[in-house]
Amino acid sequence: MKENFNINNLLRENIKNIKPYSSARDEYKDITDGMVFIDANENPFNTNVNRYPDPQQTNVKARLSELKGIPTNQILLGNGSDEVLDLIFRAFCEPNRDKIITLPPTYGMYSVLSNLNAVENIEIPLTSDFQPDFDEISRAAHSHTKLLFLCSPNNPTANSFEADVIEELIEEFQGIVVIDEAYIDFSKDESWLSRLSEFPNLIVTQTLSKAYGLAGIRLGICYASKEIISVLNNIKPPYNINQLTQAKALERLNDMDAVQNEVKSIIFEREKLSKALKSITFVKNVFPSDANFILAKVDDANKRYQQLIEKEIVVRNRTNQLLCDKCLRFSVGTKAENEKLIEVLNQL
């Protein structure tokens, strides 16, 4: 349990007392049949989407709260996880002064957002076995280091970080620790949501893009203390999640049997694909995976990537990323797609 944490010591000065935009649906929420709404300058003719969406996504949050065991006042939804991450930068990082820490190789948007927000990104490489280097992270942190990003399971390495190291980092780091759990549904490890109440400086982000199969609707999720969520709500755009996205998300969240069956199928196919990749002559190493993709080292990543393109198979070439020399990243496809991939690889 982290003691004596005060969010106000980390917030940007202009954010502390910011007055959020008050939308029409924030001011009047009790919508019932037969009411006449002429307060929001909407087109009055019914197209099913002529009205502004619920700015607080009440129904989606209620379902997430039910599924995850987290109160709705500790949930924020974003237009993809990228918006969630950007809001975190805007709340805590003063441009041209504050810093963040990332652990490459990792998700590239952390670096993009640091540049966009004029915040220095201190990169502390993962160890050779793709784990956080606690000592180096501790040495790099100081009073203006506001955010530490931990992507676990990590992209592109596919492994989960050791729980005891993560806990020690949350305890020791004086800023906000953001654990990106985009791939947690494919991992054997428990989500850090189960311990969210213990750490007031912890933010956990998840998404409906991976396990839920909804990458096209762009819905990211942020879980944190009610104090942090309140701040992020104050600075988010008023109608950031459109009505169609909310409806599709709720439909999928109400069909968890299908989601869980698909996740089981992906994990089953992942293990088959991993085993098959190990039999390919030019594959030098297949790294363990807790995600819906596999990182593999080959003899010549650029050559093999191009050969696969010529066979109409698109993978991700990660050879230019730190610690990923000669590595390709294979997303786990359907049974037929995986079989085609292995067949082609055997032919090369």
CORTABEL-V441710 format. One record per residue. N is the residue number from 1. PSI is psi in whole degrees, 0 to 359 (NA if undefined). Layout:
BEGIN
n->{N:N}
psi->{PSI:PSI}
END
This chain:
BEGIN
n->{1:2:3:4:5:6:7:8:9:10:11:12:13:14:15:16:17:18:19:20:21:22:23:24:25:26:27:28:29:30:31:32:33:34:35:36:37:38:39:40:41:42:43:44:45:46:47:48:49:50:51:52:53:54:55:56:57:58:59:60:61:62:63:64:65:66:67:68:69:70:71:72:73:74:75:76:77:78:79:80:81:82:83:84:85:86:87:88:89:90:91:92:93:94:95:96:97:98:99:100:101:102:103:104:105:106:107:108:109:110:111:112:113:114:115:116:117:118:119:120:121:122:123:124:125:126:127:128:129:130:131:132:133:134:135:136:137:138:139:140:141:142:143:144:145:146:147:148:149:150:151:152:153:154:155:156:157:158:159:160:161:162:163:164:165:166:167:168:169:170:171:172:173:174:175:176:177:178:179:180:181:182:183:184:185:186:187:188:189:190:191:192:193:194:195:196:197:198:199:200:201:202:203:204:205:206:207:208:209:210:211:212:213:214:215:216:217:218:219:220:221:222:223:224:225:226:227:228:229:230:231:232:233:234:235:236:237:238:239:240:241:242:243:244:245:246:247:248:249:250:251:252:253:254:255:256:257:258:259:260:261:262:263:264:265:266:267:268:269:270:271:272:273:274:275:276:277:278:279:280:281:282:283:284:285:286:287:288:289:290:291:292:293:294:295:296:297:298:299:300:301:302:303:304:305:306:307:308:309:310:311:312:313:314:315:316:317:318:319:320:321:322:323:324:325:326:327:328:329:330:331:332:333:334:335:336:337:338:339:340:341:342:343:344:345:346:347:348}
psi->{125:126:159:38:132:113:329:338:346:336:149:146:319:348:333:319:25:141:115:156:134:110:168:320:346:323:327:115:342:81:124:161:140:350:147:120:108:40:349:13:37:161:126:348:129:118:7:345:25:347:151:147:165:116:342:5:50:312:321:316:322:320:319:320:319:318:322:346:29:132:149:332:6:22:133:138:144:161:79:161:336:322:319:312:319:320:323:317:312:328:321:341:115:123:142:16:307:167:161:166:129:162:82:151:136:186:127:341:337:315:319:314:327:319:318:323:9:49:127:135:111:116:119:103:147:160:175:337:23:41:154:140:93:314:317:323:316:320:329:338:139:191:335:10:101:326:140:122:123:112:108:115:146:146:117:6:339:358:160:149:151:132:321:328:317:314:318:322:317:318:318:327:133:354:208:131:120:115:113:109:43:330:17:332:343:3:152:344:152:144:149:357:329:344:16:322:343:338:102:346:15:132:132:127:141:182:158:7:333:274:329:353:32:40:329:343:348:78:111:155:137:129:132:184:158:333:315:316:322:317:314:324:326:335:357:154:147:320:58:340:113:167:321:320:315:318:316:320:315:321:316:320:339:6:57:336:316:317:312:324:322:320:315:320:317:317:318:314:327:315:321:315:319:314:318:321:325:341:352:130:323:2:118:331:136:115:148:147:134:16:193:29:167:133:130:140:132:179:322:99:318:317:311:324:313:322:320:322:316:337:12:36:123:118:185:124:113:15:337:357:150:134:6:28:130:27:140:147:125:114:144:120:200:170:315:319:318:321:321:317:311:320:315:316:322:335:338:NA}
END
